Amino acid sequence: MGTIGQAYYIVVIHRNHIETWSANPVMIQPVTNYDFSTADHLAYGSNQKKWK
């Protein structure tokens, strides 16, 4: 968990070692939401594909 008021990259790691990072550091608030599914550029290097 991050410290409130600090910026961190959000990382999602799946059990089969697929890893996705946020494109930019995200400021941690008491409630922080980050939705990778709204646009490809939200993942580091725009390296995600939408599941059909």
C-alpha distance matrix in Angstrom:
0.0 3.8 6.8 9.3 12.2 10.9 11.4 9.7 11.3 10.2 11.5 13.1 14.9 17.8 19.6 22.5 20.5 20.6 17.7 17.1 15.3 15.3 18.4 17.0 13.9 12.5 12.2 9.2 11.2 11.1 11.8 11.0 13.3 14.3 17.5 18.6 21.9 23.5 24.5 24.7 23.9 20.3 19.6 20.0 23.7 24.5 24.5 24.1 26.9 27.2 28.1 31.5
3.8 0.0 3.8 6.5 8.8 7.1 8.1 7.1 9.8 9.8 12.0 14.5 16.7 20.0 22.1 24.7 22.4 22.1 18.8 17.6 15.0 14.4 17.0 15.0 11.5 10.1 9.2 6.6 9.2 10.1 11.4 10.3 13.1 14.0 17.5 18.7 22.1 23.2 24.0 24.2 22.9 19.3 19.0 19.1 22.8 23.8 24.3 24.3 27.3 27.8 29.2 32.6
6.8 3.8 0.0 3.8 6.3 5.6 8.3 9.0 12.3 12.9 15.5 18.1 20.5 23.7 25.9 28.5 26.1 25.7 22.4 21.0 18.2 17.1 19.3 16.6 12.9 11.4 9.2 6.7 8.4 9.3 11.7 11.4 14.7 16.1 19.8 21.4 24.8 25.5 26.3 26.8 25.1 21.6 21.7 21.7 25.3 26.4 27.3 27.3 30.4 30.8 32.4 35.7
9.3 6.5 3.8 0.0 3.8 5.6 8.4 10.2 13.5 13.9 17.1 19.5 22.3 25.4 27.8 30.4 28.2 27.4 24.1 22.2 19.3 17.6 19.5 16.7 13.1 10.8 7.7 5.0 5.2 6.5 9.4 9.6 13.3 15.2 18.9 21.0 24.2 24.4 25.4 26.5 24.7 21.2 22.0 22.4 26.0 26.7 27.9 27.8 30.7 30.8 32.4 35.5
12.2 8.8 6.3 3.8 0.0 3.8 6.8 9.8 13.3 14.5 18.0 20.8 23.8 27.1 29.8 32.0 29.6 28.5 24.9 22.7 19.5 17.2 18.5 15.2 11.8 9.7 6.2 5.5 6.2 8.9 11.3 10.9 14.2 15.6 19.4 21.2 24.5 24.2 24.9 25.9 23.7 20.5 21.6 21.7 25.1 25.9 27.6 27.8 30.8 31.0 33.1 36.2
10.9 7.1 5.6 5.6 3.8 0.0 3.8 6.6 10.3 12.2 15.4 18.6 21.4 24.9 27.6 29.6 26.9 25.9 22.3 20.2 16.8 14.9 16.1 12.8 9.1 8.1 5.6 5.7 8.3 11.2 13.0 11.6 14.5 15.1 18.8 20.0 23.6 23.6 23.8 24.3 22.0 18.9 19.5 19.0 22.4 23.6 25.1 25.7 28.9 29.6 31.7 35.0
11.4 8.1 8.3 8.4 6.8 3.8 0.0 3.8 7.1 9.4 12.8 16.2 19.1 22.6 25.5 27.2 24.4 23.1 19.4 17.0 13.4 11.4 12.3 9.0 5.3 4.9 4.1 5.9 9.3 12.7 13.4 11.0 13.1 12.7 16.2 17.0 20.6 20.6 20.5 20.7 18.3 15.3 15.8 15.3 18.6 19.8 21.4 22.2 25.4 26.3 28.6 31.9
9.7 7.1 9.0 10.2 9.8 6.6 3.8 0.0 3.8 6.3 9.3 12.8 15.5 19.1 21.9 23.6 20.7 19.5 15.8 13.7 10.3 9.0 10.6 8.2 4.6 5.3 6.5 7.2 11.0 13.9 14.0 11.2 12.7 11.8 15.0 15.2 18.9 19.6 19.4 19.1 17.0 13.9 13.6 13.0 16.5 17.9 18.9 19.6 23.0 24.1 26.2 29.7
11.3 9.8 12.3 13.5 13.3 10.3 7.1 3.8 0.0 3.8 6.3 10.0 12.7 16.3 19.3 20.6 17.6 16.1 12.4 10.1 6.5 5.6 7.6 6.3 4.4 5.9 8.9 9.8 13.4 16.1 15.5 12.1 12.5 10.5 13.0 12.4 16.2 17.2 16.7 15.9 14.1 11.1 10.2 9.5 13.1 14.5 15.2 16.0 19.4 20.8 22.9 26.5
10.2 9.8 12.9 13.9 14.5 12.2 9.4 6.3 3.8 0.0 3.8 6.8 10.1 13.4 16.6 18.1 15.6 14.1 10.5 8.3 5.6 5.2 8.6 8.5 7.3 7.1 10.0 9.9 13.1 15.1 13.8 10.4 10.1 8.1 10.4 10.0 13.8 15.3 15.3 14.9 13.9 10.5 9.5 10.0 13.8 14.3 14.6 14.5 17.7 18.5 20.3 23.8
11.5 12.0 15.5 17.1 18.0 15.4 12.8 9.3 6.3 3.8 0.0 3.8 6.4 10.0 13.1 14.5 11.8 10.5 7.0 5.7 4.4 6.5 9.9 10.9 10.4 10.8 13.8 13.5 16.5 18.2 16.7 13.5 12.7 10.6 11.9 10.6 14.0 16.3 16.1 15.0 14.7 11.7 9.5 9.8 13.3 14.0 13.3 13.1 16.2 17.4 18.8 22.5
13.1 14.5 18.1 19.5 20.8 18.6 16.2 12.8 10.0 6.8 3.8 0.0 3.8 6.6 10.0 11.6 9.7 8.2 5.7 5.3 6.5 8.7 12.2 13.9 13.7 13.6 16.5 15.8 18.4 19.5 17.5 14.6 13.1 11.0 11.3 9.9 12.6 15.6 15.9 14.8 15.5 12.6 10.3 11.5 14.6 14.5 13.2 12.1 14.6 15.4 16.1 19.8
14.9 16.7 20.5 22.3 23.8 21.4 19.1 15.5 12.7 10.1 6.4 3.8 0.0 3.8 6.6 8.2 6.2 5.9 4.5 6.6 8.8 11.8 14.9 16.8 16.7 17.1 19.9 19.1 21.7 22.6 20.7 18.1 16.7 14.8 14.8 13.1 15.3 18.6 18.7 17.1 18.1 15.7 12.8 13.5 16.1 16.3 14.1 13.2 15.5 16.6 16.7 20.4
17.8 20.0 23.7 25.4 27.1 24.9 22.6 19.1 16.3 13.4 10.0 6.6 3.8 0.0 3.8 5.5 5.4 5.2 6.3 8.8 11.8 14.7 17.7 20.0 20.2 20.3 23.1 22.1 24.4 25.0 22.8 20.4 18.6 16.7 16.0 14.2 15.6 19.2 19.6 18.1 19.7 17.6 14.8 15.9 18.1 17.8 15.1 13.5 15.0 15.8 15.1 18.5
19.6 22.1 25.9 27.8 29.8 27.6 25.5 21.9 19.3 16.6 13.1 10.0 6.6 3.8 0.0 3.8 5.4 7.3 9.2 12.2 15.2 18.2 21.2 23.4 23.4 23.6 26.2 25.0 27.3 27.5 25.5 23.4 21.8 20.2 19.7 17.9 19.2 22.9 23.2 21.7 23.3 21.4 18.4 19.3 21.3 21.2 18.3 16.8 18.0 18.8 17.6 20.8
22.5 24.7 28.5 30.4 32.0 29.6 27.2 23.6 20.6 18.1 14.5 11.6 8.2 5.5 3.8 0.0 3.8 5.7 8.9 12.2 15.6 18.9 21.4 24.0 24.5 25.1 28.1 27.3 29.8 30.4 28.2 25.8 24.0 21.9 20.9 18.6 19.6 23.2 23.1 21.0 22.9 21.5 18.2 18.9 20.2 20.1 16.8 15.6 16.5 17.8 16.5 19.7
20.5 22.4 26.1 28.2 29.6 26.9 24.4 20.7 17.6 15.6 11.8 9.7 6.2 5.4 5.4 3.8 0.0 3.8 6.0 9.7 12.7 16.2 18.6 21.1 21.5 22.5 25.6 25.1 27.9 28.8 27.0 24.3 22.7 20.4 19.9 17.4 19.0 22.4 21.9 19.6 20.9 19.5 16.0 16.0 17.5 17.9 14.8 14.2 16.0 17.8 17.4 20.9
20.6 22.1 25.7 27.4 28.5 25.9 23.1 19.5 16.1 14.1 10.5 8.2 5.9 5.2 7.3 5.7 3.8 0.0 3.8 6.9 10.4 13.7 15.9 18.7 19.7 20.6 24.0 23.8 26.5 27.7 25.6 22.6 20.7 18.0 17.0 14.2 15.6 19.0 18.3 15.9 17.4 16.2 12.7 13.2 14.5 14.5 11.3 10.5 12.2 14.2 14.1 17.7
17.7 18.8 22.4 24.1 24.9 22.3 19.4 15.8 12.4 10.5 7.0 5.7 4.5 6.3 9.2 8.9 6.0 3.8 0.0 3.8 6.8 10.3 12.6 15.2 16.0 17.1 20.4 20.4 23.3 24.8 22.9 19.8 18.1 15.4 15.0 12.3 14.5 17.6 16.8 14.5 15.3 13.7 10.2 10.3 12.3 12.7 10.2 10.0 12.7 14.7 15.4 19.2
17.1 17.6 21.0 22.2 22.7 20.2 17.0 13.7 10.1 8.3 5.7 5.3 6.6 8.8 12.2 12.2 9.7 6.9 3.8 0.0 3.8 6.8 9.1 11.9 13.1 14.1 17.7 18.1 20.9 22.8 20.7 17.3 15.4 12.3 11.9 9.0 11.7 14.3 13.3 11.2 11.7 9.9 6.5 7.2 9.7 9.8 8.1 7.8 11.0 12.9 14.4 18.2
15.3 15.0 18.2 19.3 19.5 16.8 13.4 10.3 6.5 5.6 4.4 6.5 8.8 11.8 15.2 15.6 12.7 10.4 6.8 3.8 0.0 3.8 6.3 8.4 9.4 10.8 14.4 15.2 18.3 20.6 18.9 15.4 14.0 11.0 11.6 9.2 12.6 14.5 13.4 11.6 10.9 8.6 5.7 5.4 8.9 9.8 9.4 10.0 13.5 15.3 17.3 21.0
15.3 14.4 17.1 17.6 17.2 14.9 11.4 9.0 5.6 5.2 6.5 8.7 11.8 14.7 18.2 18.9 16.2 13.7 10.3 6.8 3.8 0.0 3.8 5.5 6.9 7.8 11.6 13.0 16.0 18.6 16.8 13.1 11.7 8.4 9.4 7.7 11.4 12.4 11.3 10.4 8.9 5.9 4.7 5.4 9.1 9.4 10.4 10.8 14.2 15.4 17.9 21.4
18.4 17.0 19.3 19.5 18.5 16.1 12.3 10.6 7.6 8.6 9.9 12.2 14.9 17.7 21.2 21.4 18.6 15.9 12.6 9.1 6.3 3.8 0.0 3.8 7.1 9.0 12.7 15.0 17.9 21.0 19.4 15.6 14.3 10.9 11.6 9.6 12.8 13.0 10.9 9.6 6.9 5.2 4.7 3.8 6.8 7.6 9.7 11.0 14.4 16.1 19.2 22.4
17.0 15.0 16.6 16.7 15.2 12.8 9.0 8.2 6.3 8.5 10.9 13.9 16.8 20.0 23.4 24.0 21.1 18.7 15.2 11.9 8.4 5.5 3.8 0.0 3.8 6.3 9.7 12.4 15.5 18.9 17.8 14.2 13.8 11.1 12.8 11.8 15.2 15.0 13.4 12.8 9.8 7.8 8.3 7.3 10.1 11.2 13.5 14.8 18.1 19.5 22.5 25.7
13.9 11.5 12.9 13.1 11.8 9.1 5.3 4.6 4.4 7.3 10.4 13.7 16.7 20.2 23.4 24.5 21.5 19.7 16.0 13.1 9.4 6.9 7.1 3.8 0.0 3.8 6.7 9.2 12.6 16.0 15.5 12.2 12.7 10.9 13.5 13.3 17.0 17.0 16.2 15.9 13.3 10.6 10.9 10.2 13.4 14.6 16.4 17.4 20.8 22.0 24.6 27.9
12.5 10.1 11.4 10.8 9.7 8.1 4.9 5.3 5.9 7.1 10.8 13.6 17.1 20.3 23.6 25.1 22.5 20.6 17.1 14.1 10.8 7.8 9.0 6.3 3.8 0.0 3.8 6.2 9.2 12.6 11.9 8.5 9.3 8.3 11.5 12.4 15.8 15.7 15.7 16.3 14.1 10.9 11.9 12.3 15.7 16.2 18.0 18.3 21.3 21.8 24.3 27.4
12.2 9.2 9.2 7.7 6.2 5.6 4.1 6.5 8.9 10.0 13.8 16.5 19.9 23.1 26.2 28.1 25.6 24.0 20.4 17.7 14.4 11.6 12.7 9.7 6.7 3.8 0.0 3.8 6.4 10.1 10.4 8.0 10.1 10.4 14.0 15.5 18.8 18.4 18.8 19.8 17.6 14.4 15.7 16.1 19.4 19.9 21.8 22.0 24.9 25.2 27.5 30.5
9.2 6.6 6.7 5.0 5.5 5.7 5.9 7.2 9.8 9.9 13.5 15.8 19.1 22.1 25.0 27.3 25.1 23.8 20.4 18.1 15.2 13.0 15.0 12.4 9.2 6.2 3.8 0.0 3.8 6.9 7.6 5.9 9.1 10.4 14.2 16.1 19.4 19.5 20.4 21.5 19.8 16.3 17.3 18.0 21.6 21.9 23.3 23.1 25.9 26.0 27.8 30.9
11.2 9.2 8.4 5.2 6.2 8.3 9.3 11.0 13.4 13.1 16.5 18.4 21.7 24.4 27.3 29.8 27.9 26.5 23.3 20.9 18.3 16.0 17.9 15.5 12.6 9.2 6.4 3.8 0.0 3.8 5.2 5.4 9.0 11.5 15.1 17.7 20.5 20.3 21.8 23.4 22.0 18.4 19.9 21.1 24.6 24.5 26.1 25.5 28.0 27.5 29.3 32.0
11.1 10.1 9.3 6.5 8.9 11.2 12.7 13.9 16.1 15.1 18.2 19.5 22.6 25.0 27.5 30.4 28.8 27.7 24.8 22.8 20.6 18.6 21.0 18.9 16.0 12.6 10.1 6.9 3.8 0.0 3.8 6.4 10.0 13.2 16.6 19.5 22.0 22.1 24.1 25.8 24.8 21.1 22.4 23.9 27.5 27.3 28.5 27.5 29.8 29.1 30.4 33.0
11.8 11.4 11.7 9.4 11.3 13.0 13.4 14.0 15.5 13.8 16.7 17.5 20.7 22.8 25.5 28.2 27.0 25.6 22.9 20.7 18.9 16.8 19.4 17.8 15.5 11.9 10.4 7.6 5.2 3.8 0.0 3.8 6.7 10.3 13.3 16.5 18.6 18.8 21.1 23.1 22.4 18.7 20.2 22.1 25.7 25.0 26.2 24.8 26.8 25.8 27.0 29.5
11.0 10.3 11.4 9.6 10.9 11.6 11.0 11.2 12.1 10.4 13.5 14.6 18.1 20.4 23.4 25.8 24.3 22.6 19.8 17.3 15.4 13.1 15.6 14.2 12.2 8.5 8.0 5.9 5.4 6.4 3.8 0.0 3.8 6.8 10.2 13.1 15.6 15.8 17.8 19.5 18.8 15.0 16.5 18.4 21.9 21.3 22.5 21.3 23.5 22.7 24.2 26.9
13.3 13.1 14.7 13.3 14.2 14.5 13.1 12.7 12.5 10.1 12.7 13.1 16.7 18.6 21.8 24.0 22.7 20.7 18.1 15.4 14.0 11.7 14.3 13.8 12.7 9.3 10.1 9.1 9.0 10.0 6.7 3.8 0.0 3.8 6.6 9.9 12.0 12.3 14.5 16.5 16.3 12.6 14.2 16.7 20.1 18.9 20.0 18.5 20.2 19.2 20.7 23.2
14.3 14.0 16.1 15.2 15.6 15.1 12.7 11.8 10.5 8.1 10.6 11.0 14.8 16.7 20.2 21.9 20.4 18.0 15.4 12.3 11.0 8.4 10.9 11.1 10.9 8.3 10.4 10.4 11.5 13.2 10.3 6.8 3.8 0.0 3.8 6.4 9.1 9.5 11.2 12.8 12.6 8.9 10.5 13.2 16.4 15.1 16.3 14.8 16.8 16.1 17.9 20.7
17.5 17.5 19.8 18.9 19.4 18.8 16.2 15.0 13.0 10.4 11.9 11.3 14.8 16.0 19.7 20.9 19.9 17.0 15.0 11.9 11.6 9.4 11.6 12.8 13.5 11.5 14.0 14.2 15.1 16.6 13.3 10.2 6.6 3.8 0.0 3.8 5.4 6.2 8.5 10.5 11.2 8.0 9.7 13.1 15.8 13.7 14.7 12.6 13.9 12.7 14.5 17.1
18.6 18.7 21.4 21.0 21.2 20.0 17.0 15.2 12.4 10.0 10.6 9.9 13.1 14.2 17.9 18.6 17.4 14.2 12.3 9.0 9.2 7.7 9.6 11.8 13.3 12.4 15.5 16.1 17.7 19.5 16.5 13.1 9.9 6.4 3.8 0.0 3.8 5.8 6.6 7.4 8.6 5.8 6.5 10.2 12.6 10.3 11.0 8.8 10.4 9.9 12.1 15.1
21.9 22.1 24.8 24.2 24.5 23.6 20.6 18.9 16.2 13.8 14.0 12.6 15.3 15.6 19.2 19.6 19.0 15.6 14.5 11.7 12.6 11.4 12.8 15.2 17.0 15.8 18.8 19.4 20.5 22.0 18.6 15.6 12.0 9.1 5.4 3.8 0.0 3.8 5.7 7.3 9.8 8.2 9.2 13.0 14.6 11.6 12.1 9.2 9.3 7.5 9.5 11.9
23.5 23.2 25.5 24.4 24.2 23.6 20.6 19.6 17.2 15.3 16.3 15.6 18.6 19.2 22.9 23.2 22.4 19.0 17.6 14.3 14.5 12.4 13.0 15.0 17.0 15.7 18.4 19.5 20.3 22.1 18.8 15.8 12.3 9.5 6.2 5.8 3.8 0.0 3.8 7.2 9.0 7.8 10.2 13.9 15.2 12.0 13.6 11.2 11.4 9.6 12.2 13.9
24.5 24.0 26.3 25.4 24.9 23.8 20.5 19.4 16.7 15.3 16.1 15.9 18.7 19.6 23.2 23.1 21.9 18.3 16.8 13.3 13.4 11.3 10.9 13.4 16.2 15.7 18.8 20.4 21.8 24.1 21.1 17.8 14.5 11.2 8.5 6.6 5.7 3.8 0.0 3.8 5.5 5.8 8.2 11.4 12.1 8.7 10.8 9.2 9.7 9.0 12.4 14.4
24.7 24.2 26.8 26.5 25.9 24.3 20.7 19.1 15.9 14.9 15.0 14.8 17.1 18.1 21.7 21.0 19.6 15.9 14.5 11.2 11.6 10.4 9.6 12.8 15.9 16.3 19.8 21.5 23.4 25.8 23.1 19.5 16.5 12.8 10.5 7.4 7.3 7.2 3.8 0.0 3.8 5.5 6.1 8.9 8.8 5.2 7.2 6.0 7.2 8.0 11.7 14.1
23.9 22.9 25.1 24.7 23.7 22.0 18.3 17.0 14.1 13.9 14.7 15.5 18.1 19.7 23.3 22.9 20.9 17.4 15.3 11.7 10.9 8.9 6.9 9.8 13.3 14.1 17.6 19.8 22.0 24.8 22.4 18.8 16.3 12.6 11.2 8.6 9.8 9.0 5.5 3.8 0.0 3.8 5.4 7.1 7.2 4.5 8.0 8.4 10.6 11.8 15.4 17.9
20.3 19.3 21.6 21.2 20.5 18.9 15.3 13.9 11.1 10.5 11.7 12.6 15.7 17.6 21.4 21.5 19.5 16.2 13.7 9.9 8.6 5.9 5.2 7.8 10.6 10.9 14.4 16.3 18.4 21.1 18.7 15.0 12.6 8.9 8.0 5.8 8.2 7.8 5.8 5.5 3.8 0.0 3.8 6.6 8.5 6.7 9.2 8.9 11.5 12.2 15.5 18.3
19.6 19.0 21.7 22.0 21.6 19.5 15.8 13.6 10.2 9.5 9.5 10.3 12.8 14.8 18.4 18.2 16.0 12.7 10.2 6.5 5.7 4.7 4.7 8.3 10.9 11.9 15.7 17.3 19.9 22.4 20.2 16.5 14.2 10.5 9.7 6.5 9.2 10.2 8.2 6.1 5.4 3.8 0.0 3.8 6.2 5.1 6.3 6.6 9.9 11.6 14.5 17.8
20.0 19.1 21.7 22.4 21.7 19.0 15.3 13.0 9.5 10.0 9.8 11.5 13.5 15.9 19.3 18.9 16.0 13.2 10.3 7.2 5.4 5.4 3.8 7.3 10.2 12.3 16.1 18.0 21.1 23.9 22.1 18.4 16.7 13.2 13.1 10.2 13.0 13.9 11.4 8.9 7.1 6.6 3.8 0.0 3.8 5.4 6.4 8.5 12.2 14.6 17.5 20.8
23.7 22.8 25.3 26.0 25.1 22.4 18.6 16.5 13.1 13.8 13.3 14.6 16.1 18.1 21.3 20.2 17.5 14.5 12.3 9.7 8.9 9.1 6.8 10.1 13.4 15.7 19.4 21.6 24.6 27.5 25.7 21.9 20.1 16.4 15.8 12.6 14.6 15.2 12.1 8.8 7.2 8.5 6.2 3.8 0.0 3.8 5.1 8.4 11.7 14.6 17.7 20.8
24.5 23.8 26.4 26.7 25.9 23.6 19.8 17.9 14.5 14.3 14.0 14.5 16.3 17.8 21.2 20.1 17.9 14.5 12.7 9.8 9.8 9.4 7.6 11.2 14.6 16.2 19.9 21.9 24.5 27.3 25.0 21.3 18.9 15.1 13.7 10.3 11.6 12.0 8.7 5.2 4.5 6.7 5.1 5.4 3.8 0.0 3.8 5.9 8.7 11.2 14.6 17.5
24.5 24.3 27.3 27.9 27.6 25.1 21.4 18.9 15.2 14.6 13.3 13.2 14.1 15.1 18.3 16.8 14.8 11.3 10.2 8.1 9.4 10.4 9.7 13.5 16.4 18.0 21.8 23.3 26.1 28.5 26.2 22.5 20.0 16.3 14.7 11.0 12.1 13.6 10.8 7.2 8.0 9.2 6.3 6.4 5.1 3.8 0.0 3.8 6.9 10.3 13.0 16.1
24.1 24.3 27.3 27.8 27.8 25.7 22.2 19.6 16.0 14.5 13.1 12.1 13.2 13.5 16.8 15.6 14.2 10.5 10.0 7.8 10.0 10.8 11.0 14.8 17.4 18.3 22.0 23.1 25.5 27.5 24.8 21.3 18.5 14.8 12.6 8.8 9.2 11.2 9.2 6.0 8.4 8.9 6.6 8.5 8.4 5.9 3.8 0.0 3.8 6.7 9.4 12.7
26.9 27.3 30.4 30.7 30.8 28.9 25.4 23.0 19.4 17.7 16.2 14.6 15.5 15.0 18.0 16.5 16.0 12.2 12.7 11.0 13.5 14.2 14.4 18.1 20.8 21.3 24.9 25.9 28.0 29.8 26.8 23.5 20.2 16.8 13.9 10.4 9.3 11.4 9.7 7.2 10.6 11.5 9.9 12.2 11.7 8.7 6.9 3.8 0.0 3.8 6.4 9.3
27.2 27.8 30.8 30.8 31.0 29.6 26.3 24.1 20.8 18.5 17.4 15.4 16.6 15.8 18.8 17.8 17.8 14.2 14.7 12.9 15.3 15.4 16.1 19.5 22.0 21.8 25.2 26.0 27.5 29.1 25.8 22.7 19.2 16.1 12.7 9.9 7.5 9.6 9.0 8.0 11.8 12.2 11.6 14.6 14.6 11.2 10.3 6.7 3.8 0.0 3.8 6.3
28.1 29.2 32.4 32.4 33.1 31.7 28.6 26.2 22.9 20.3 18.8 16.1 16.7 15.1 17.6 16.5 17.4 14.1 15.4 14.4 17.3 17.9 19.2 22.5 24.6 24.3 27.5 27.8 29.3 30.4 27.0 24.2 20.7 17.9 14.5 12.1 9.5 12.2 12.4 11.7 15.4 15.5 14.5 17.5 17.7 14.6 13.0 9.4 6.4 3.8 0.0 3.8
31.5 32.6 35.7 35.5 36.2 35.0 31.9 29.7 26.5 23.8 22.5 19.8 20.4 18.5 20.8 19.7 20.9 17.7 19.2 18.2 21.0 21.4 22.4 25.7 27.9 27.4 30.5 30.9 32.0 33.0 29.5 26.9 23.2 20.7 17.1 15.1 11.9 13.9 14.4 14.1 17.9 18.3 17.8 20.8 20.8 17.5 16.1 12.7 9.3 6.3 3.8 0.0
